[in-house]
Structure formats: C-alpha cells, structure tokens
Amino acid sequence: MPGNSLKFKIAVGELQQSELFYRHLISHSVDGIVMINESGYIIYCAPSVKKISGYEPEALLDHHYNEFVHPDDLQKAGKAFYSDINGQSVLNYVQIRLKHSDGDWVWCIVRGYNLLEEKPFNSIIVYFTDDTQRREIEDRLRTSEEQLRTLIHNLGQGVVVHDGRGEITICNQAALEMLGLTEDQLLGKTSLNPDWNVIHENGNDFPGDTHPAVLALRTKKQIRNVVMGVYRPVSKDRRWLLVNAEPIPDNNGGINNVIVSFADITTQKKLSQQLIDQELQKQKLLTQATIFGQEKERREIGKELHDNINQHLNTTRLYLEVAKEKANGEVKEMITLSHKSLTDTINEIRMMSQSLVPPTLGDLGLVESVQDLCDALRRAHTFSIEFNCRYFNEEELPGKLRLILFRIVQEQITNIIRHANPGHVMIRLQSDAEYIILTIKDDGKGFDTAHTRRGLGFSNIHNRAELFNGKVEIQSEPGKGCILTVIIPQITDESDTN
C-alpha cells in the first residue's frame, strides 16, 4: 500500500539520520573508543582514536591490546581487563601508558565496560583519554615539592610549617636539632602544647597563645624577630632562637599555612651577655675606685681635723683660759664667750672627724660603730632610735663590706633627718648562710616612689650595695614612712670585692 511504503521510507530515513548523528558524536569524541573481545583483540575502533594515538582506526583492528601498552604497565592493564571480564572491576579507571604511532608513550586514563552479554556489542568497550598534560603537571609539582622538601631539610636554619589549625606538618633536621626533639615528638603538635618550656629574655614565661605561629595565624600578619628561650629536655639546656613567622593565605581569605623559621642565636647571646657583664664589671670597678677613693679622702680629712686642726684649736683654747684668768670686766666676758665658741667648734670638729673615720669600726666592729652612731643621734635629736642586731654575725665579713654597710646606714639616717621628720627610727641588721640584710625603717612623712626622683643619697646607697652584688628595695607612701631594705650575698674573702 502506498501509505505503508511512505511510512517505511520515513522510518528508514530517521534511522539513517540517527545513525549519522551517533557516528558524528563518536567521531568527534575527546575519548578514544575501542571494542575488545574476550580474548583481548581489538574488533572496532572509533575515528576519535586517531586524535590520541595517531593510528588510523583500521591499523589497530585484529591487534591485541597488549601490543600498545607500556611493558611496565602490562600487569596493571591485564589485572583491570580480567577484572572486567569476570565482572569484578572495582576501579573506575586505570592510568597507563599507550603507544603512539610516532613511537612515544602517551599517559592515558583508561575505563572499561563489560558488554559481552549485550547485543549488538558483545565486547568490552574501552574508553581512553590523553592524560599526558595533567600527568606532566603533576610530575612537575611532585618534583618541585621534593626539591622544596630537600631544600628545607638541608637548610641550616630551622623551618617548621603549621597548618591552618596551628598543627605542625613539616619540620626540617635543623629545627629538630635546635629544639632537641624527634619528628614524632614535634609533628601534629601546636604551640599551645603545655609541654613547651619557653621563656622571654627577661625570664618570664612565654604563653602559647603569644607564640609567633599562633599570632601569625590569628592576625594574618608577619611576625618578625621574636627572641625565645626554648628548653631542650634531653640535653637539659636552653637554646635561644630568633623566630619569624610568615602566614600563607588561601583563596578564601583564610590562612592555609604558617611558615616559621628560626636561627640559633645562643652563641651570639652569650657573647653579648659577656660584653654586658664586662661593661658592668668595668662600671663596678670605676664605682669601687671612686667610693674607696672617697673613703681614703675621708680618712685623710678626718685625720687632719683630729690631729692638726683640733690640736691648734685646743692650744688656742688654753691661751684663752690663761688670758681669762688675768682679764677682768668686758675683756673677760669677751674671752669667756670666745672660749665657749671655740669649745663648741672643737666638739663639732671632733664629731665630724668621728663621722668621717668611725673610731670603733676597725677596732670594735660594725655593730659597735652603728651603736655609737645611734647614741650620738639620741643626744642630738628628739626622735627615738632602735637598733636590732640579734641575728647578725659580722665575724667573717670583709672590712670593706663592714664599711659599706656603715656608710649606707649613715646615708639613710641623713636622708631621714633631712626629709622625713620622724618620731621613731628602727635599724635592723641580720644575716644567714646566704645573705646579709639591712633594714632601716622610719615613721616619717614618706613619699611617692613612682614620682619621686632618686636623689644623691639613694644613688650612693645603690652604688655601694652594687659593689657587693647587692640589691636595694624601697617601700614608701606619703604619710606612711619609708622602709629601706639592702640585701647583699654573703662573702667571706676580701678579694671577692676586688
């Protein structure tokens, strides 16, 4: 019938169009497509095969797939093929090298589908895509990473890499040696780990949340030139490190990694400390020379006052006494007043001489000298004074140290008389196996230690105490008096002060 004939022609045309469509689709596919029978022989090749392999499709027919697989990849390819044959495939793809028509090898991603039981295919359909470019990029990245790791590993500077959570993921050999740790002890740890024993240069603890890596992670900024003292548990020593931290941002505004680099500056720090100690020692020697030079001058002046000036004044006084016996009237009254004034001058010079050269310090010792000073103060001033030395032993103290302690007492008493207007003063000397402690307390006006400039008196006290590695503490508030405490380490050898 004419109608049926027309429908048949239309159906045939549609089939031809559909076949042409799929032929073009397969021909322009980015994947190479071949059909392999259960023996491994190629029975069909799509035109797209030529784009990847360079072979004409017909040139591959009736060849075994093994002929085009790199020898090193034959086992991998065979395992994947027989897994597909047996319906046990667990891989979505395999990466193997396939031969190109020019003799080179092309890295390809290969996928197989078992359609042996499906008509009209009755074969294994294999798709393969050129993976050379991706593989080359991956190889370059891997090589670059290996080179970077090698470079980091061989650096003389310590390098530690923290991830975005602050955990250590990479460390080089120099870092392990500087920190005195193994990789197992370091990797996976953070700077917040309580086991870290880290301090500042002044000896204070270095909290984990202030470590350079943590700060760089939190602030997203570079941290530069932080000095950290790290304790090494195995060698039981401390190494000083100069640390820098560099945050590496990700594409989302966060931090991908923090690279922490550090150099061991222990030797430089020791040398620097030696220079500082030498300078301090030089200053100490200069101060010592100045103070002991002043003491020598004091002795000479005191001796001159006592032996010469006072002798001349006493002779003059005797002349006045003789003249007084022979005079009368106004002349006698003038001589009497002159005699009294001269006697007061002699007594004043005697007190000055005793102050400059305490007569009992060399003979009876420090305690007797301070006691004599207290007796003189009681006679001359209205405030009460107490001296406590019950727990003090001066028997083995060097003479220079005794003199220094006496001068500190004199200096502070002078300060109190000039500025404090006290009602009571207490002096305490005590000692133990380690320290000598001098305390001078008054109940006078007091002062604000934070806003009061240190005067010459306090400077002299500090300088004298530092000659014997001592320290001075001052406690005072307005209206609450003042407590001066001087703490000096025990020494028994006069040469320790030289």
Buried (B, 14 or more C-beta within 10 A) or exposed (E): EEEEEEEEEEEEEEEEEEEEEEEEEEEEBEBBBBBBEEEBBBBBBBBBBBBBBBBEBEBBBEBEBEEBBBEEBEEBBBEBBEBBBEEEBEEEBBEBBBBBEEEEBBBBBBBBEBBBEEEEBEBBBBBBBBBBEEBEEEEEEEEEEEEEEEEBBEBEBBBBBBBBEBEBEBBBBBBBEBBBBEEEBBBEBBBEEEEBEBBBEEEEEBEBEBBBBBBBBEEEEEBEEBBBBBBBEEEEEBBBBBBBBBBEEEEEEEBEBBBBBBBBBBEEBEEEEEEEEEEEEEEBEEBBEEBBEEBEEBEEBBEEBBEEBBEEBEEBBEEBEEBBEEBEEEEBEEBBEBBEEBBEBBEEBBEBBBBBBBBBBEEEBBBBBBBBBBEBBEEEBEBEBEBEBEEBEBEEBBEBBBBBBBBBBBBBBEBBBEBBEBEEBBBBBBBEEEEBBBBBBBBBBBBEEEEEEEEEBBEBBBBBBBBBEBEBEBEBEEEEBBBBBBBBEBBEEEEBBE
